[in-house]
Amino acid sequence: MPQEIERQYKEIMRQYVMRQTEQNLYAGQNFSRQLIQKNIAPEDVISIHKAALEEMQPELPVNVWHSFDLLIEMMIRYGLALKEHQSLLQRQEEMKLEMDLAANVQKTLLKTTVPKIKGLEIGMISVPARQMNGDYIYFLSDNTEYAGVAVADVIGKGIPAALCMSMVKYGMDSLQDSHTDPAIVLDVINRIVEKSVDDDMFISMFYGRYNVTNSVFTYASAGHEPALFFDSATETFSELHAKGLLLGVVPNVTYNQHDITLKTGDLVVMMTDGVTECRTEEGFIEQDIILSLISSLRDKPAQVIVDTVYKELEKMQDFELRDDFTLVIYKKTDSNV
C-alpha cells in the first residue's frame, strides 16, 4: 500500500471528523477516484480506515477493532465477486457489439429488391425475434414477365442460422433466370445446402413464381409452411400444399410443383411459422383469427396488409415476438392499372 495514499486518507478522515462539511465529503469522493485509478482493493481501503481510526481514537473497545477484521474478510470476497461481475459485463458488452455488427452485415448481405410488376402488388415484412434473423426472403424477377419469391426458415437460430442463409443467398444469386421452374430452384438450393452446412442444420423453403402473361402462380415447397390462397370471388382461403423434403437432408430430391391462376383481387400469402404459431400467455393465436384479419384487409394495398397484420399480431403477443416473423403477399390487381 503506497504510504502517500495512507497519509492522504488519514488527513481527509481527520478533517471530516473535525468539521463534517460538504467540502470534506467532496474531498473524499475525489479521493475515491484516485483509489480506483491505482487499483486499490476494497479490503485495503478498510485497512487504511482502521489504521487511521486507531490513531485518532485509540481508546475504542477491542470489539470495534474485531468488527473491522470481519469487514475486511467480507470485502475480500466482495472485491473478487465485483471483479468477476465487471469482467462478465465487459464480455457481454463485447458480445453485444459483435452481434450488432453481425446483424448489420446480415442485413447488408441478404438484402433483396422487391419486383415491380404490372398487375401485381407485393407486400413483405421480415422481423427477427432477436438480433439475427433465421428467416429469409429473396426475389428473383425480370421486372417484366416473372416475379419469383423464396421464403425460407432455418431450423435453428443465431449466427449458425445466419450462415445457413448466406448459402441460400449464394444459391439464389446463381439463378439469374427468373423463368426457372420452382421445382428446379429448390433442387439447386438443396444441393448447395446439403454440401455446405452442418448435418444438424436444415432449412425449409417455399418458392413461388408469378407469370404476368397468363396470371399463373407456380409453386413448390421444401418442407415449408403451406402458403395460403385467398379467392376474392368466394372470399375463402385454401392452403397451397406441395410435398418436398427439407433442404440439406439428402442431395437428390424430387420436388413437386403446382399451378394456380390468379384473378383480380386474389391473394397468395406466404409466411414462416413465426406467423402461424404466434402465441400469447393463453396459448396459440387461432389461425381463423389471422385469416379473418387478412380478409378484412383484402381491399388494401399488399404492403399495407402485411404491415397491419404484423402490428395486430404483435399487439396480441404483448409486443414480444417469440419467433422470427416473415410474411409476403402477392396481390393480383387489374393489369391495365
matplotlib code that plots the C-alpha trace (Angstrom):
import matplotlib.pyplot as plt

x = [0.0, 1.6, 2.4, 1.2, -2.3, -2.4, -1.3, -3.9, -6.7, -5.8, -5.9, -9.2, -10.7, -9.3, -10.7, -14.1, -14.4, -13.5, -15.7, -18.2, -18.8, -19.9, -16.5, -14.9, -17.3, -16.4, -12.7, -13.5, -15.3, -12.4, -10.0, -12.1, -11.4, -7.7, -8.1, -9.9, -7.2, -4.5, -6.5, -6.7, -8.9, -11.9, -10.3, -7.2, -9.3, -10.8, -7.4, -6.4, -9.5, -8.9, -5.3, -6.4, -9.1, -6.7, -4.5, -7.5, -9.5, -7.1, -9.5, -12.2, -13.3, -11.4, -14.7, -14.8, -11.4, -12.6, -15.6, -13.1, -11.4, -14.8, -15.5, -12.0, -12.7, -16.1, -14.6, -12.0, -14.9, -16.9, -13.9, -13.4, -17.1, -17.1, -14.2, -15.8, -19.1, -17.3, -15.5, -18.8, -20.3, -17.4, -17.6, -21.4, -20.8, -18.2, -20.5, -23.3, -21.1, -20.1, -23.8, -24.8, -22.0, -23.1, -26.7, -25.8, -23.6, -26.5, -28.9, -26.5, -25.6, -29.2, -30.7, -33.2, -35.2, -39.0, -40.0, -42.3, -44.6, -47.6, -50.8, -49.2, -48.7, -46.1, -46.0, -43.3, -42.1, -39.4, -38.7, -36.3, -37.3, -33.7, -30.8, -30.1, -32.8, -33.4, -35.9, -35.1, -36.9, -35.4, -36.9, -35.9, -37.6, -37.0, -39.5, -41.4, -42.8, -41.9, -41.8, -40.3, -40.0, -38.3, -39.4, -37.0, -36.7, -33.7, -34.4, -32.1, -31.3, -28.4, -25.2, -25.3, -28.7, -27.5, -24.6, -27.0, -29.0, -25.8, -25.7, -29.3, -28.4, -25.4, -27.5, -30.3, -27.7, -26.5, -30.1, -30.2, -33.0, -36.4, -38.1, -36.6, -39.3, -39.8, -39.0, -35.6, -34.9, -35.4, -33.3, -30.4, -30.6, -30.9, -27.7, -25.8, -27.2, -26.5, -22.9, -22.3, -23.9, -23.7, -25.7, -27.8, -28.9, -31.9, -33.9, -37.5, -38.3, -41.2, -40.6, -43.3, -43.2, -45.9, -46.3, -47.7, -48.7, -51.2, -51.6, -50.4, -48.7, -46.4, -45.1, -43.1, -42.1, -39.2, -41.0, -42.2, -45.3, -48.1, -48.9, -52.5, -54.6, -57.4, -60.1, -61.7, -64.8, -65.8, -63.9, -62.4, -58.9, -57.3, -53.8, -51.3, -49.8, -46.7, -44.7, -41.0, -38.2, -36.4, -33.3, -30.0, -31.2, -30.1, -28.6, -31.1, -34.7, -37.6, -39.7, -43.3, -44.7, -48.2, -50.1, -52.9, -54.4, -55.0, -57.9, -58.1, -58.3, -56.8, -54.0, -51.2, -50.0, -46.5, -45.1, -42.9, -44.1, -43.4, -46.8, -48.8, -47.5, -47.9, -48.9, -49.9, -49.7, -53.0, -51.8, -51.5, -53.4, -56.0, -55.5, -59.1, -58.2, -55.2, -57.3, -60.1, -57.6, -56.2, -59.7, -60.7, -57.8, -58.2, -59.1, -55.9, -52.5, -50.4, -47.8, -50.5, -51.9, -48.6, -47.7, -51.1, -51.1, -47.7, -48.8, -52.0, -50.3, -47.5, -50.1, -51.9, -48.5, -48.0, -45.2, -43.0, -42.0, -41.2, -40.0, -38.9, -41.9, -41.9, -44.8, -45.1, -48.3, -48.8, -52.0, -53.4, -54.6, -56.1, -53.4, -54.5, -53.8]
y = [0.0, 3.4, 5.5, 8.6, 7.1, 6.3, 9.7, 11.4, 9.3, 9.9, 13.7, 13.5, 11.5, 13.8, 16.9, 15.2, 14.1, 17.6, 19.6, 17.2, 19.7, 19.1, 20.1, 17.4, 14.8, 16.1, 15.6, 12.0, 11.5, 12.8, 10.6, 7.5, 8.1, 8.1, 4.7, 3.3, 4.5, 3.0, -0.3, -0.2, -3.2, -2.5, -4.5, -2.3, 0.8, -0.6, -1.4, 2.2, 3.4, 1.1, 2.3, 6.0, 5.4, 3.7, 6.8, 9.1, 7.0, 4.5, 4.1, 2.4, -1.0, -4.1, -5.4, -2.4, -3.4, -7.0, -5.8, -4.3, -7.6, -9.2, -6.4, -6.8, -10.5, -9.7, -7.1, -9.6, -11.8, -8.8, -7.5, -10.8, -11.0, -7.5, -8.0, -11.2, -9.3, -6.4, -8.9, -10.5, -7.2, -6.3, -9.6, -9.1, -5.7, -7.1, -9.9, -7.3, -5.2, -8.3, -9.4, -5.8, -6.0, -9.4, -8.3, -5.3, -7.5, -10.0, -7.2, -6.0, -9.4, -10.7, -7.5, -8.1, -5.9, -6.1, -6.5, -4.0, -6.0, -4.7, -6.2, -7.4, -5.8, -7.3, -6.7, -8.1, -7.8, -9.8, -9.0, -11.1, -12.1, -11.4, -9.7, -12.4, -13.4, -17.1, -16.2, -15.1, -13.6, -13.5, -12.1, -13.3, -11.3, -9.7, -6.9, -7.6, -11.1, -13.1, -12.4, -15.2, -15.2, -17.6, -17.6, -19.7, -20.6, -22.2, -24.8, -23.1, -19.5, -17.1, -16.9, -20.5, -19.8, -16.6, -18.5, -21.0, -18.2, -16.9, -20.3, -19.8, -16.3, -17.6, -20.3, -17.8, -15.4, -18.2, -18.5, -15.4, -16.7, -15.7, -18.2, -21.2, -23.5, -23.6, -27.3, -26.7, -23.8, -25.9, -28.7, -26.4, -24.8, -28.2, -29.4, -26.3, -26.5, -30.3, -29.8, -26.5, -26.7, -29.0, -32.1, -30.8, -27.7, -27.8, -25.2, -25.1, -23.1, -22.1, -20.8, -19.3, -17.7, -15.4, -15.2, -11.9, -13.2, -15.8, -14.7, -18.2, -18.7, -21.7, -23.0, -25.8, -26.4, -27.9, -28.9, -25.3, -23.8, -24.1, -20.8, -19.6, -18.7, -16.1, -16.4, -13.0, -14.3, -16.6, -14.8, -18.1, -19.3, -22.6, -24.0, -24.4, -27.8, -29.0, -32.1, -31.9, -32.7, -30.1, -28.6, -30.2, -33.6, -35.6, -34.5, -35.9, -34.8, -34.5, -31.5, -31.3, -28.1, -26.9, -24.0, -21.8, -19.0, -15.6, -13.3, -9.6, -9.3, -12.8, -13.1, -15.5, -15.4, -16.8, -16.9, -18.7, -20.4, -17.3, -16.1, -19.2, -20.1, -16.7, -17.2, -15.3, -16.4, -18.2, -20.2, -20.1, -17.5, -19.4, -19.5, -18.3, -15.0, -14.5, -15.4, -13.1, -10.2, -10.7, -11.0, -7.7, -6.0, -7.6, -4.2, -2.6, -2.5, -5.6, -3.7, -2.2, -5.7, -7.2, -4.2, -4.2, -8.0, -7.7, -4.8, -6.5, -9.9, -8.1, -6.3, -9.6, -11.0, -8.0, -6.7, -9.7, -11.8, -15.4, -16.3, -14.6, -13.1, -13.2, -12.5, -12.0, -11.3, -11.3, -9.5, -9.7, -6.3, -5.0, -5.5, -2.3, -0.1]
z = [0.0, -1.0, 2.1, 0.3, -0.1, 3.6, 4.5, 2.3, 3.5, 7.2, 6.6, 4.7, 7.5, 10.3, 8.5, 8.1, 11.7, 12.9, 10.6, 8.7, 5.9, 2.3, 1.2, 3.3, 1.7, -1.8, -1.0, -0.1, -3.3, -5.4, -3.4, -4.2, -7.9, -7.1, -5.3, -8.4, -10.7, -8.5, -8.3, -4.5, -3.4, -1.1, 1.8, 1.6, 1.9, 5.1, 6.5, 5.9, 7.6, 10.6, 10.9, 10.8, 13.3, 15.7, 15.6, 16.2, 18.7, 20.3, 23.3, 21.3, 22.6, 21.2, 19.8, 17.4, 16.0, 15.6, 13.6, 11.2, 10.7, 9.8, 7.4, 5.7, 5.2, 3.7, 1.4, 0.1, -1.1, -2.3, -4.3, -6.0, -6.9, -8.1, -10.4, -11.8, -12.3, -14.1, -16.3, -17.3, -18.1, -20.3, -22.1, -22.5, -24.0, -26.4, -27.4, -28.0, -30.2, -32.2, -32.5, -33.6, -36.3, -37.4, -37.6, -39.8, -42.0, -42.4, -43.4, -46.0, -47.4, -47.5, -48.9, -51.8, -54.1, -54.4, -58.1, -59.7, -62.0, -63.9, -62.4, -59.2, -55.8, -53.5, -49.7, -47.5, -43.9, -42.0, -38.4, -36.3, -32.8, -31.7, -33.5, -36.0, -38.4, -39.1, -41.9, -45.4, -48.4, -51.8, -55.0, -58.5, -61.2, -64.6, -63.6, -66.8, -67.1, -64.0, -60.3, -58.2, -54.4, -52.0, -48.3, -46.1, -42.5, -40.8, -38.1, -35.6, -34.6, -34.1, -36.1, -37.4, -38.9, -40.4, -42.0, -43.5, -45.0, -46.7, -48.5, -49.7, -50.9, -52.7, -54.4, -55.4, -56.8, -59.1, -60.5, -62.7, -64.9, -63.5, -65.8, -63.8, -62.5, -58.7, -58.6, -60.2, -58.0, -54.9, -56.4, -57.0, -53.5, -51.9, -53.5, -52.3, -48.8, -48.4, -49.3, -47.4, -44.0, -40.9, -40.8, -37.9, -39.8, -42.0, -44.0, -45.1, -48.2, -50.3, -53.8, -56.0, -59.4, -60.9, -64.7, -65.8, -69.3, -68.0, -64.3, -63.2, -59.9, -59.9, -56.6, -54.8, -51.3, -49.3, -46.1, -45.6, -44.1, -46.7, -48.5, -48.4, -51.4, -50.9, -53.6, -53.9, -55.7, -52.9, -50.1, -48.9, -48.1, -49.1, -48.4, -51.3, -50.4, -52.1, -50.9, -50.6, -48.2, -46.2, -47.8, -46.8, -45.7, -48.8, -52.1, -54.5, -54.0, -56.4, -55.7, -57.0, -58.3, -58.8, -60.6, -59.6, -61.8, -60.0, -60.7, -59.8, -56.0, -55.3, -52.7, -52.2, -48.6, -47.9, -44.4, -41.9, -38.7, -36.8, -38.2, -37.9, -34.5, -32.8, -29.2, -26.1, -22.5, -23.0, -26.0, -29.8, -31.7, -33.7, -37.5, -38.0, -36.3, -38.7, -41.8, -40.7, -40.2, -43.7, -45.2, -43.6, -45.2, -48.7, -50.4, -49.0, -50.9, -50.3, -48.2, -46.0, -45.4, -44.2, -42.1, -40.4, -39.8, -38.2, -35.9, -34.9, -34.1, -32.3, -30.2, -29.4, -28.2, -25.9, -28.3, -27.6, -30.6, -29.7, -33.2, -36.4, -38.2, -42.0, -44.3, -48.1, -50.0, -53.8, -54.7, -58.3, -59.5, -62.7, -65.3, -67.0, -64.0]

ax = plt.figure().add_subplot(projection="3d")
ax.plot(x, y, z, "-o")
ax.set_aspect("equal")
plt.show()
